[in-house]
Amino acid sequence: MNVGNEYLNIVVERFKSVKSLGDKTISQLSEKDIHWAYNNESNSVAIIVKHLSGNMISRWTDFLTSDGEKNDRNRDDEFLDDLSSKTELLIVWEKGWKELLDTLTSLSEEDLLKKVTIRGEGHLVIDAIERQMAHYAYHVGQIVYIGKQLKNDDWNSLSIPKGKSEKYLEQMLKKHQDK
């Protein structure tokens, strides 16, 4: 087994899983919902999406050959809630994820122990990947949390619904016994 390539396959699937949580949450939100923020210090879903996409484009463009903090990135602008619609939000969302996933799928096992820089600091590729996984999961978790707060009783669960753990476990065990 080629461990490095297996790792890359697994991490791509993990990023896709995190993206799916965001996709399923955003699909439940209205135009108004994407701009809701608890208070002035909180970020709306629209702002979180802009930030994630800006980070992804900066980090993953020319990943192996240039600093992950690109000169043309204006991080402060990512925190302005100026997306005009949910359609625009989805375009921004998909653009960032495309850059990330295209770059990850282009990496090889030999790339994992190469050094990349982020804000001038050196990181092994594998560390840079893990760093971004933690960052993106953190922010997608915020999106999910906001979605759950806004939708309340209309929320469609993204995982095992409350009170259904035992039934889910039985289904999973049966599924794996049948294989």
DRENPA-3360 file (N, C-alpha, C; in nm, 2 decimals, always signed):
BEGIN
1 = MNVGNEYL = +0.08/-0.12/+0.00/+0.00/+0.00/+0.00/+0.09/+0.12/+0.00 ~ +0.05/+0.22/-0.08/+0.12/+0.35/-0.09/+0.06/+0.44/+0.01 ~ +0.13/+0.46/+0.13/+0.07/+0.53/+0.24/+0.04/+0.68/+0.20 ~ +0.13/+0.75/+0.14/+0.11/+0.89/+0.10/+0.00/+0.91/+0.01 ~ -0.02/+0.83/-0.09/-0.13/+0.84/-0.18/-0.26/+0.81/-0.11 ~ -0.26/+0.71/-0.02/-0.38/+0.67/+0.06/-0.42/+0.79/+0.15 ~ -0.32/+0.85/+0.21/-0.34/+0.97/+0.29/-0.41/+1.08/+0.21 ~ -0.36/+1.11/+0.09/-0.42/+1.21/+0.01/-0.56/+1.18/-0.03;
9 = NIVVERFK = -0.59/+1.05/-0.06/-0.72/+1.01/-0.09/-0.82/+1.04/+0.03 ~ -0.77/+1.00/+0.14/-0.85/+1.01/+0.26/-0.88/+1.16/+0.29 ~ -0.77/+1.24/+0.28/-0.79/+1.38/+0.32/-0.88/+1.45/+0.22 ~ -0.87/+1.42/+0.09/-0.97/+1.47/-0.01/-1.11/+1.44/+0.03 ~ -1.13/+1.31/+0.07/-1.27/+1.27/+0.11/-1.31/+1.35/+0.24 ~ -1.22/+1.37/+0.33/-1.25/+1.45/+0.45/-1.29/+1.59/+0.42 ~ -1.21/+1.66/+0.33/-1.25/+1.79/+0.29/-1.39/+1.79/+0.22 ~ -1.41/+1.70/+0.14/-1.54/+1.69/+0.07/-1.65/+1.67/+0.17;
17 = SVKSLGDK = -1.63/+1.60/+0.28/-1.73/+1.58/+0.38/-1.76/+1.71/+0.46 ~ -1.65/+1.78/+0.49/-1.67/+1.91/+0.55/-1.75/+2.01/+0.46 ~ -1.71/+2.01/+0.33/-1.78/+2.09/+0.23/-1.93/+2.05/+0.23 ~ -1.96/+1.92/+0.23/-2.10/+1.87/+0.22/-2.18/+1.93/+0.34 ~ -2.12/+1.93/+0.46/-2.19/+1.99/+0.57/-2.23/+2.14/+0.54 ~ -2.14/+2.21/+0.49/-2.17/+2.35/+0.45/-2.27/+2.36/+0.34 ~ -2.26/+2.27/+0.24/-2.36/+2.27/+0.13/-2.50/+2.25/+0.18 ~ -2.51/+2.14/+0.27/-2.64/+2.11/+0.32/-2.70/+2.21/+0.41;
25 = TISQLSEK = -2.61/+2.29/+0.48/-2.66/+2.40/+0.56/-2.70/+2.51/+0.48 ~ -2.62/+2.56/+0.39/-2.65/+2.67/+0.30/-2.78/+2.65/+0.22 ~ -2.80/+2.52/+0.18/-2.92/+2.49/+0.10/-3.05/+2.52/+0.18 ~ -3.04/+2.51/+0.32/-3.15/+2.54/+0.40/-3.18/+2.68/+0.44 ~ -3.08/+2.77/+0.40/-3.09/+2.91/+0.44/-3.15/+3.00/+0.33 ~ -3.22/+3.10/+0.37/-3.28/+3.20/+0.28/-3.18/+3.31/+0.25 ~ -3.22/+3.39/+0.15/-3.14/+3.51/+0.12/-3.12/+3.59/+0.25 ~ -3.22/+3.61/+0.33/-3.21/+3.69/+0.45/-3.11/+3.62/+0.55;
33 = DIHWAYNN = -3.13/+3.49/+0.56/-3.05/+3.41/+0.66/-2.90/+3.42/+0.64 ~ -2.86/+3.42/+0.52/-2.71/+3.42/+0.49/-2.64/+3.55/+0.54 ~ -2.72/+3.65/+0.57/-2.67/+3.78/+0.62/-2.69/+3.80/+0.77 ~ -2.76/+3.71/+0.84/-2.79/+3.72/+0.98/-2.66/+3.71/+1.06 ~ -2.64/+3.79/+1.16/-2.53/+3.78/+1.26/-2.59/+3.81/+1.40 ~ -2.54/+3.74/+1.50/-2.59/+3.76/+1.63/-2.57/+3.90/+1.69 ~ -2.45/+3.95/+1.66/-2.42/+4.09/+1.70/-2.31/+4.14/+1.61 ~ -2.26/+4.26/+1.64/-2.16/+4.33/+1.56/-2.02/+4.25/+1.55;
41 = ESNSVAII = -1.99/+4.18/+1.65/-1.87/+4.10/+1.66/-1.88/+3.97/+1.59 ~ -2.00/+3.93/+1.56/-2.02/+3.79/+1.50/-2.02/+3.81/+1.34 ~ -1.99/+3.70/+1.28/-1.99/+3.69/+1.13/-2.11/+3.62/+1.08 ~ -2.17/+3.67/+0.97/-2.28/+3.60/+0.90/-2.22/+3.49/+0.82 ~ -2.31/+3.40/+0.78/-2.27/+3.29/+0.69/-2.20/+3.35/+0.56 ~ -2.25/+3.46/+0.51/-2.19/+3.53/+0.39/-2.05/+3.57/+0.42 ~ -2.02/+3.62/+0.53/-1.89/+3.66/+0.57/-1.80/+3.54/+0.59 ~ -1.85/+3.44/+0.65/-1.77/+3.32/+0.67/-1.73/+3.25/+0.54;
49 = VKHLSGNM = -1.83/+3.25/+0.45/-1.80/+3.19/+0.31/-1.70/+3.28/+0.24 ~ -1.71/+3.41/+0.25/-1.61/+3.49/+0.18/-1.47/+3.47/+0.24 ~ -1.46/+3.46/+0.37/-1.33/+3.43/+0.43/-1.28/+3.30/+0.39 ~ -1.36/+3.19/+0.40/-1.31/+3.06/+0.36/-1.26/+3.06/+0.22 ~ -1.34/+3.12/+0.13/-1.30/+3.12/-0.01/-1.17/+3.20/-0.03 ~ -1.16/+3.31/+0.03/-1.04/+3.39/+0.02/-0.92/+3.32/+0.07 ~ -0.94/+3.25/+0.18/-0.83/+3.17/+0.24/-0.79/+3.06/+0.14 ~ -0.89/+2.99/+0.09/-0.86/+2.87/+0.00/-0.79/+2.92/-0.12;
57 = ISRWTDFL = -0.84/+3.02/-0.18/-0.77/+3.07/-0.31/-0.63/+3.12/-0.28 ~ -0.61/+3.19/-0.17/-0.48/+3.23/-0.13/-0.38/+3.11/-0.10 ~ -0.43/+3.02/-0.02/-0.35/+2.91/+0.03/-0.31/+2.81/-0.08 ~ -0.41/+2.78/-0.17/-0.40/+2.67/-0.26/-0.36/+2.70/-0.40 ~ -0.36/+2.83/-0.44/-0.32/+2.87/-0.57/-0.16/+2.87/-0.57 ~ -0.10/+2.80/-0.66/+0.04/+2.79/-0.67/+0.10/+2.74/-0.53 ~ +0.03/+2.64/-0.48/+0.05/+2.59/-0.34/+0.20/+2.55/-0.32 ~ +0.26/+2.48/-0.41/+0.40/+2.44/-0.38/+0.50/+2.54/-0.41;
65 = TSDGEKND = +0.47/+2.65/-0.48/+0.57/+2.74/-0.53/+0.56/+2.88/-0.48 ~ +0.45/+2.92/-0.41/+0.45/+3.06/-0.36/+0.39/+3.06/-0.22 ~ +0.41/+3.16/-0.15/+0.36/+3.18/-0.01/+0.21/+3.17/-0.01 ~ +0.16/+3.10/+0.08/+0.01/+3.08/+0.09/-0.06/+3.20/+0.13 ~ +0.00/+3.31/+0.17/-0.06/+3.44/+0.19/-0.02/+3.53/+0.07 ~ -0.11/+3.53/-0.03/-0.08/+3.60/-0.16/-0.09/+3.75/-0.14 ~ +0.00/+3.82/-0.21/+0.00/+3.97/-0.20/-0.13/+4.03/-0.24 ~ -0.21/+3.97/-0.33/-0.33/+4.03/-0.38/-0.45/+4.00/-0.29;
73 = RNRDDEFL = -0.43/+3.92/-0.18/-0.54/+3.89/-0.09/-0.56/+4.01/+0.00 ~ -0.69/+4.05/+0.01/-0.73/+4.15/+0.11/-0.82/+4.08/+0.21 ~ -0.75/+4.03/+0.31/-0.82/+3.95/+0.41/-0.93/+4.03/+0.48 ~ -0.90/+4.16/+0.51/-1.00/+4.25/+0.58/-1.13/+4.26/+0.50 ~ -1.12/+4.27/+0.37/-1.24/+4.28/+0.29/-1.33/+4.15/+0.30 ~ -1.27/+4.04/+0.33/-1.34/+3.92/+0.35/-1.45/+3.93/+0.46 ~ -1.43/+4.02/+0.55/-1.51/+4.04/+0.66/-1.62/+4.15/+0.65 ~ -1.64/+4.19/+0.52/-1.75/+4.28/+0.49/-1.86/+4.20/+0.43;
81 = DDLSSKTE = -1.98/+4.22/+0.48/-2.10/+4.14/+0.43/-2.15/+4.21/+0.31 ~ -2.09/+4.19/+0.19/-2.13/+4.26/+0.07/-2.17/+4.17/-0.04 ~ -2.19/+4.04/-0.01/-2.24/+3.95/-0.12/-2.39/+3.99/-0.14 ~ -2.42/+4.00/-0.27/-2.56/+4.06/-0.30/-2.67/+3.95/-0.29 ~ -2.63/+3.82/-0.30/-2.74/+3.72/-0.31/-2.68/+3.58/-0.27 ~ -2.77/+3.49/-0.25/-2.73/+3.36/-0.22/-2.66/+3.29/-0.34 ~ -2.70/+3.33/-0.46/-2.64/+3.28/-0.58/-2.49/+3.33/-0.59 ~ -2.47/+3.45/-0.55/-2.33/+3.50/-0.55/-2.25/+3.43/-0.44;
89 = LLIVWEKG = -2.31/+3.41/-0.33/-2.25/+3.33/-0.22/-2.20/+3.20/-0.27 ~ -2.29/+3.13/-0.34/-2.26/+2.99/-0.39/-2.15/+2.99/-0.49 ~ -2.14/+3.10/-0.57/-2.03/+3.11/-0.67/-1.90/+3.12/-0.59 ~ -1.89/+3.21/-0.49/-1.77/+3.23/-0.41/-1.74/+3.11/-0.34 ~ -1.83/+3.04/-0.28/-1.81/+2.91/-0.20/-1.75/+2.81/-0.29 ~ -1.81/+2.79/-0.41/-1.76/+2.68/-0.50/-1.62/+2.72/-0.56 ~ -1.59/+2.84/-0.58/-1.46/+2.88/-0.63/-1.35/+2.84/-0.54 ~ -1.37/+2.87/-0.41/-1.27/+2.83/-0.31/-1.25/+2.68/-0.30;
97 = WKELLDTL = -1.36/+2.61/-0.29/-1.35/+2.46/-0.28/-1.29/+2.40/-0.40 ~ -1.32/+2.46/-0.52/-1.26/+2.40/-0.64/-1.11/+2.42/-0.64 ~ -1.06/+2.53/-0.60/-0.91/+2.56/-0.59/-0.85/+2.46/-0.49 ~ -0.91/+2.44/-0.38/-0.85/+2.35/-0.28/-0.85/+2.20/-0.33 ~ -0.97/+2.16/-0.38/-0.98/+2.02/-0.43/-0.89/+1.99/-0.55 ~ -0.89/+2.08/-0.64/-0.80/+2.07/-0.76/-0.65/+2.05/-0.72 ~ -0.61/+2.14/-0.63/-0.47/+2.13/-0.58/-0.44/+2.00/-0.51 ~ -0.53/+1.97/-0.42/-0.51/+1.84/-0.34/-0.50/+1.72/-0.43;
105 = TSLSEEDL = -0.59/+1.71/-0.53/-0.59/+1.60/-0.62/-0.47/+1.60/-0.72 ~ -0.40/+1.71/-0.73/-0.28/+1.71/-0.81/-0.15/+1.68/-0.73 ~ -0.16/+1.67/-0.60/-0.04/+1.64/-0.52/-0.01/+1.49/-0.53 ~ +0.12/+1.46/-0.51/+0.16/+1.32/-0.51/+0.23/+1.29/-0.37 ~ +0.25/+1.16/-0.34/+0.31/+1.12/-0.22/+0.44/+1.20/-0.20 ~ +0.52/+1.22/-0.30/+0.65/+1.29/-0.29/+0.63/+1.43/-0.25 ~ +0.52/+1.49/-0.27/+0.50/+1.63/-0.23/+0.47/+1.65/-0.08 ~ +0.43/+1.54/-0.01/+0.39/+1.56/+0.13/+0.49/+1.60/+0.23;
113 = LKKVTIRG = +0.62/+1.57/+0.20/+0.73/+1.62/+0.29/+0.80/+1.74/+0.23 ~ +0.75/+1.80/+0.13/+0.81/+1.92/+0.08/+0.77/+2.04/+0.17 ~ +0.85/+2.15/+0.16/+0.81/+2.26/+0.25/+0.74/+2.37/+0.16 ~ +0.64/+2.42/+0.23/+0.56/+2.54/+0.17/+0.57/+2.65/+0.28 ~ +0.54/+2.77/+0.23/+0.54/+2.88/+0.33/+0.40/+2.94/+0.34 ~ +0.37/+2.98/+0.46/+0.24/+3.06/+0.48/+0.28/+3.17/+0.57 ~ +0.27/+3.29/+0.51/+0.31/+3.42/+0.58/+0.46/+3.41/+0.62 ~ +0.54/+3.35/+0.53/+0.68/+3.34/+0.55/+0.73/+3.23/+0.64;
121 = EGHLVIDA = +0.64/+3.16/+0.70/+0.67/+3.05/+0.79/+0.67/+2.92/+0.71 ~ +0.77/+2.84/+0.73/+0.78/+2.71/+0.66/+0.69/+2.60/+0.72 ~ +0.63/+2.52/+0.64/+0.55/+2.41/+0.69/+0.57/+2.29/+0.59 ~ +0.57/+2.17/+0.65/+0.56/+2.06/+0.56/+0.42/+2.06/+0.49 ~ +0.42/+2.01/+0.37/+0.29/+2.00/+0.30/+0.18/+1.93/+0.39 ~ +0.22/+1.82/+0.44/+0.12/+1.75/+0.53/+0.07/+1.83/+0.64 ~ +0.16/+1.91/+0.70/+0.12/+2.00/+0.81/+0.03/+2.11/+0.76 ~ +0.06/+2.17/+0.64/-0.02/+2.27/+0.58/-0.16/+2.22/+0.55;
129 = IERQMAHY = -0.17/+2.10/+0.50/-0.30/+2.03/+0.48/-0.38/+2.02/+0.61 ~ -0.32/+1.97/+0.71/-0.39/+1.95/+0.84/-0.43/+2.08/+0.90 ~ -0.34/+2.18/+0.89/-0.37/+2.31/+0.94/-0.50/+2.37/+0.87 ~ -0.51/+2.35/+0.74/-0.63/+2.41/+0.67/-0.75/+2.32/+0.70 ~ -0.74/+2.19/+0.72/-0.85/+2.11/+0.75/-0.91/+2.16/+0.88 ~ -0.83/+2.18/+0.98/-0.88/+2.23/+1.11/-0.95/+2.37/+1.09 ~ -0.89/+2.46/+1.02/-0.94/+2.59/+0.99/-1.08/+2.58/+0.92 ~ -1.09/+2.50/+0.82/-1.21/+2.49/+0.74/-1.32/+2.42/+0.82;
137 = AYHVGQIV = -1.29/+2.32/+0.89/-1.39/+2.25/+0.97/-1.44/+2.34/+1.08 ~ -1.35/+2.42/+1.14/-1.39/+2.52/+1.24/-1.50/+2.62/+1.18 ~ -1.47/+2.67/+1.07/-1.56/+2.77/+1.01/-1.69/+2.71/+0.95 ~ -1.68/+2.59/+0.90/-1.80/+2.52/+0.85/-1.89/+2.49/+0.97 ~ -1.83/+2.45/+1.08/-1.90/+2.43/+1.21/-1.98/+2.55/+1.25 ~ -1.92/+2.67/+1.23/-1.99/+2.79/+1.26/-2.11/+2.81/+1.17 ~ -2.09/+2.78/+1.04/-2.20/+2.79/+0.94/-2.32/+2.70/+0.99 ~ -2.28/+2.58/+1.02/-2.38/+2.48/+1.07/-2.45/+2.53/+1.19;
145 = YIGKQLKN = -2.38/+2.58/+1.29/-2.44/+2.63/+1.41/-2.53/+2.75/+1.38 ~ -2.49/+2.84/+1.30/-2.58/+2.95/+1.26/-2.71/+2.90/+1.20 ~ -2.69/+2.80/+1.11/-2.81/+2.75/+1.04/-2.90/+2.68/+1.13 ~ -2.85/+2.61/+1.23/-2.94/+2.54/+1.33/-3.01/+2.64/+1.41 ~ -2.95/+2.75/+1.45/-3.01/+2.85/+1.53/-3.12/+2.92/+1.45 ~ -3.09/+2.95/+1.32/-3.19/+3.02/+1.24/-3.31/+2.93/+1.20 ~ -3.29/+2.81/+1.17/-3.40/+2.72/+1.12/-3.47/+2.66/+1.24 ~ -3.41/+2.64/+1.35/-3.48/+2.59/+1.47/-3.55/+2.46/+1.44;
153 = DDWNSLSI = -3.69/+2.46/+1.45/-3.77/+2.34/+1.43/-3.77/+2.30/+1.28 ~ -3.73/+2.39/+1.19/-3.73/+2.36/+1.05/-3.60/+2.30/+1.00 ~ -3.51/+2.29/+1.10/-3.37/+2.24/+1.06/-3.38/+2.09/+1.02 ~ -3.32/+2.06/+0.91/-3.30/+1.92/+0.87/-3.16/+1.87/+0.91 ~ -3.16/+1.78/+1.00/-3.04/+1.73/+1.06/-2.94/+1.68/+0.95 ~ -2.81/+1.71/+0.97/-2.70/+1.67/+0.88/-2.64/+1.54/+0.92 ~ -2.67/+1.49/+1.04/-2.61/+1.37/+1.08/-2.72/+1.28/+1.15 ~ -2.69/+1.22/+1.26/-2.79/+1.13/+1.33/-2.88/+1.22/+1.40;
161 = PKGKSEKY = -3.01/+1.22/+1.37/-3.11/+1.31/+1.45/-3.11/+1.27/+1.60 ~ -3.14/+1.37/+1.68/-3.15/+1.34/+1.82/-3.26/+1.23/+1.85 ~ -3.22/+1.14/+1.94/-3.31/+1.04/+1.97/-3.31/+0.92/+1.88 ~ -3.22/+0.92/+1.78/-3.22/+0.82/+1.68/-3.08/+0.74/+1.67 ~ -3.00/+0.76/+1.77/-2.86/+0.70/+1.78/-2.87/+0.55/+1.77 ~ -2.95/+0.49/+1.86/-2.96/+0.35/+1.87/-3.01/+0.28/+1.74 ~ -3.11/+0.34/+1.68/-3.16/+0.29/+1.55/-3.05/+0.30/+1.44 ~ -2.98/+0.41/+1.44/-2.87/+0.43/+1.34/-2.76/+0.33/+1.36;
169 = LEQMLKKH = -2.72/+0.31/+1.48/-2.62/+0.21/+1.51/-2.66/+0.07/+1.46 ~ -2.78/+0.03/+1.49/-2.83/-0.10/+1.44/-2.83/-0.11/+1.29 ~ -2.87/+0.00/+1.22/-2.86/+0.00/+1.07/-2.72/-0.01/+1.02 ~ -2.62/+0.06/+1.09/-2.48/+0.05/+1.04/-2.43/-0.09/+1.07 ~ -2.45/-0.15/+1.19/-2.40/-0.28/+1.21/-2.46/-0.39/+1.12 ~ -2.59/-0.37/+1.09/-2.65/-0.46/+0.99/-2.59/-0.45/+0.85 ~ -2.57/-0.32/+0.81/-2.51/-0.29/+0.68/-2.37/-0.36/+0.67 ~ -2.29/-0.35/+0.77/-2.16/-0.40/+0.77/-2.15/-0.55/+0.79;
177 = QDK = -2.25/-0.61/+0.85/-2.26/-0.76/+0.86/-2.30/-0.82/+0.73 ~ -2.38/-0.75/+0.65/-2.42/-0.80/+0.52/-2.31/-0.80/+0.42 ~ -2.20/-0.74/+0.45/-2.09/-0.73/+0.35/-2.01/-0.85/+0.35;
% end
